[in-house]
Amino acid sequence: MLKGQAKVDEFAWIILGAVGFVLLITLVFTSTVSRPVIEPKSLELTLAREDSHTFPITVRSEDGRKMTNVTLVAEGEIKDWLTFNKNSLDVDNSTTVKITVQVPKSAILKTYKGEIKALTQGGSSLMSLSIIVSNQTVLKLSSRPVFLGEFDIKHTQGSEILDTRENIEISKGAFSESKGTFLMSYPQGKKSITTGAYLELFVTETNKNGDLIVEFNGFELYNKRTDAGRIVIPVDKSLLNATNTINILTTGPSPFLFWSSAEYKIEKMNFVIDFVDIAERERTFELARNEADNFHHFVLQGRIVNYSTPLEEVVIKINNQIVFIDRPPLVAFNQTFDKDIQGNKLIVDRQNKISFSFEKDAFLQLKDAFIVVYFS
């Protein structure tokens, strides 16, 4: 190899290493920038010419980390109607921004559309805004979003085998006895969802010379002369402990058959629980006094990111009033509530709660959920 060529090759490797280092640093620093999220995702206002209205939005990071240099901009045919109390901000957890709409005198009677965008190096988020310009006098409402977060709603019903023993042989004769004693665990975390329990025995062979006896934590649950086949022995929930002792034995033959023995062969014994697991998700939220006293309606929004099929009806309650029983839309959830399903006005106070549940087997994961309170 020529001496000059070696120097060129060495220089090329240095350049290549420097480029790789720059790319690595760029990747590390750009990957740590969070994407902003605006809530609510959409809003529609009805205003007259020369009307002014102020409403809040919430800006937060998608992953909960602090964001810097977030810029808010208005776009669309209403961009010149909007002013922000701040449009360049740093966000730690979440920040509320007030936006004022000023409808010009020259506006015609129609629906105007636009967008509010939050921009960072990590990405962008937008909120769609529609303004209906009308001659009618409408009630001017203020609003405030309350973030509910991400949560699962589920209703699961079924049976679960907690423990199994196989190839059990018991016998009893005049001079010998073989019985089985087993320890089976019951997780205490399942206590709240357990509706029943049982032992399931599969008897493969027996000479029926004696009764089969099964004891659970010292209580006799079964004492019968048994044929081959499947046996289900109920276990009362009150007998369940973290660790349970099961004894299996036989009474042995009658005195007239003293030379023989009673025998049972059990292929398998299962310790089974029946359960109903209902995860009713409840969120509490607080309203200011003027929001509660002048309440008009709620808007619930969120994204459904995972669900069981077919999706069953979900039950939504606000302060124990049922406001929704239906199959939700499969992508975006956007519902307005001012009455319960019986037509009664919603009762709200400073402290409030909203709950979600299923009445049948189903699963749903709701993300970026929030409830917007509208008040006069």
LINWOWO-V840964 format. One record per residue. N is the residue number from 1. D_CENTER is the distance of its C-alpha to the mean C-alpha in whole Angstrom. Layout:
# LINWOWO-V840964
n: {N | N}
d_center: {D_CENTER | D_CENTER}
This chain:
# LINWOWO-V840964
n: {1 | 2 | 3 | 4 | 5 | 6 | 7 | 8 | 9 | 10 | 11 | 12 | 13 | 14 | 15 | 16 | 17 | 18 | 19 | 20 | 21 | 22 | 23 | 24 | 25 | 26 | 27 | 28 | 29 | 30 | 31 | 32 | 33 | 34 | 35 | 36 | 37 | 38 | 39 | 40 | 41 | 42 | 43 | 44 | 45 | 46 | 47 | 48 | 49 | 50 | 51 | 52 | 53 | 54 | 55 | 56 | 57 | 58 | 59 | 60 | 61 | 62 | 63 | 64 | 65 | 66 | 67 | 68 | 69 | 70 | 71 | 72 | 73 | 74 | 75 | 76 | 77 | 78 | 79 | 80 | 81 | 82 | 83 | 84 | 85 | 86 | 87 | 88 | 89 | 90 | 91 | 92 | 93 | 94 | 95 | 96 | 97 | 98 | 99 | 100 | 101 | 102 | 103 | 104 | 105 | 106 | 107 | 108 | 109 | 110 | 111 | 112 | 113 | 114 | 115 | 116 | 117 | 118 | 119 | 120 | 121 | 122 | 123 | 124 | 125 | 126 | 127 | 128 | 129 | 130 | 131 | 132 | 133 | 134 | 135 | 136 | 137 | 138 | 139 | 140 | 141 | 142 | 143 | 144 | 145 | 146 | 147 | 148 | 149 | 150 | 151 | 152 | 153 | 154 | 155 | 156 | 157 | 158 | 159 | 160 | 161 | 162 | 163 | 164 | 165 | 166 | 167 | 168 | 169 | 170 | 171 | 172 | 173 | 174 | 175 | 176 | 177 | 178 | 179 | 180 | 181 | 182 | 183 | 184 | 185 | 186 | 187 | 188 | 189 | 190 | 191 | 192 | 193 | 194 | 195 | 196 | 197 | 198 | 199 | 200 | 201 | 202 | 203 | 204 | 205 | 206 | 207 | 208 | 209 | 210 | 211 | 212 | 213 | 214 | 215 | 216 | 217 | 218 | 219 | 220 | 221 | 222 | 223 | 224 | 225 | 226 | 227 | 228 | 229 | 230 | 231 | 232 | 233 | 234 | 235 | 236 | 237 | 238 | 239 | 240 | 241 | 242 | 243 | 244 | 245 | 246 | 247 | 248 | 249 | 250 | 251 | 252 | 253 | 254 | 255 | 256 | 257 | 258 | 259 | 260 | 261 | 262 | 263 | 264 | 265 | 266 | 267 | 268 | 269 | 270 | 271 | 272 | 273 | 274 | 275 | 276 | 277 | 278 | 279 | 280 | 281 | 282 | 283 | 284 | 285 | 286 | 287 | 288 | 289 | 290 | 291 | 292 | 293 | 294 | 295 | 296 | 297 | 298 | 299 | 300 | 301 | 302 | 303 | 304 | 305 | 306 | 307 | 308 | 309 | 310 | 311 | 312 | 313 | 314 | 315 | 316 | 317 | 318 | 319 | 320 | 321 | 322 | 323 | 324 | 325 | 326 | 327 | 328 | 329 | 330 | 331 | 332 | 333 | 334 | 335 | 336 | 337 | 338 | 339 | 340 | 341 | 342 | 343 | 344 | 345 | 346 | 347 | 348 | 349 | 350 | 351 | 352 | 353 | 354 | 355 | 356 | 357 | 358 | 359 | 360 | 361 | 362 | 363 | 364 | 365 | 366 | 367 | 368 | 369 | 370 | 371 | 372 | 373 | 374 | 375 | 376}
d_center: {66 | 68 | 67 | 66 | 64 | 62 | 62 | 60 | 58 | 57 | 56 | 54 | 52 | 52 | 50 | 48 | 46 | 46 | 45 | 42 | 42 | 41 | 38 | 37 | 37 | 36 | 33 | 32 | 32 | 30 | 27 | 26 | 26 | 23 | 22 | 22 | 20 | 21 | 20 | 20 | 21 | 23 | 26 | 29 | 32 | 35 | 38 | 42 | 44 | 45 | 42 | 40 | 36 | 34 | 30 | 27 | 25 | 22 | 23 | 20 | 20 | 17 | 17 | 18 | 22 | 25 | 26 | 30 | 32 | 30 | 32 | 31 | 33 | 34 | 35 | 36 | 39 | 37 | 37 | 41 | 39 | 37 | 37 | 35 | 35 | 34 | 34 | 34 | 32 | 30 | 26 | 25 | 21 | 22 | 25 | 26 | 29 | 31 | 32 | 35 | 36 | 40 | 41 | 45 | 48 | 48 | 45 | 45 | 43 | 41 | 37 | 37 | 34 | 33 | 30 | 29 | 28 | 27 | 29 | 29 | 30 | 26 | 26 | 26 | 24 | 25 | 25 | 27 | 29 | 31 | 34 | 36 | 40 | 41 | 44 | 43 | 42 | 38 | 36 | 35 | 32 | 30 | 26 | 24 | 20 | 18 | 15 | 12 | 10 | 6 | 3 | 1 | 5 | 7 | 11 | 13 | 17 | 20 | 22 | 22 | 25 | 25 | 29 | 32 | 36 | 38 | 42 | 43 | 46 | 48 | 52 | 54 | 58 | 61 | 61 | 57 | 54 | 50 | 47 | 44 | 42 | 38 | 35 | 32 | 29 | 26 | 23 | 23 | 19 | 19 | 21 | 19 | 17 | 21 | 23 | 26 | 28 | 31 | 33 | 34 | 37 | 39 | 43 | 45 | 48 | 50 | 54 | 53 | 55 | 53 | 50 | 47 | 45 | 41 | 41 | 37 | 38 | 41 | 41 | 42 | 40 | 42 | 46 | 47 | 49 | 47 | 47 | 46 | 42 | 39 | 38 | 35 | 36 | 33 | 32 | 32 | 29 | 31 | 33 | 30 | 30 | 28 | 31 | 33 | 37 | 38 | 41 | 43 | 47 | 49 | 52 | 55 | 58 | 60 | 64 | 65 | 63 | 64 | 64 | 61 | 57 | 54 | 52 | 48 | 46 | 42 | 41 | 37 | 35 | 32 | 30 | 27 | 24 | 23 | 19 | 17 | 13 | 12 | 8 | 9 | 8 | 11 | 12 | 16 | 18 | 22 | 24 | 28 | 31 | 32 | 28 | 28 | 32 | 32 | 28 | 29 | 25 | 21 | 20 | 16 | 15 | 12 | 12 | 10 | 10 | 9 | 10 | 12 | 16 | 17 | 14 | 15 | 16 | 13 | 14 | 14 | 16 | 18 | 20 | 20 | 21 | 20 | 20 | 18 | 18 | 18 | 16 | 15 | 16 | 15 | 15 | 15 | 15 | 18 | 19 | 21 | 22 | 25 | 26 | 24 | 24 | 28 | 29 | 29 | 29 | 25 | 26 | 25 | 26 | 26 | 23 | 20 | 17 | 14 | 12 | 10 | 11 | 12 | 16 | 16 | 14 | 12 | 8 | 6 | 4 | 6 | 8 | 11 | 11 | 14 | 16 | 20 | 23 | 26 | 29 | 33}
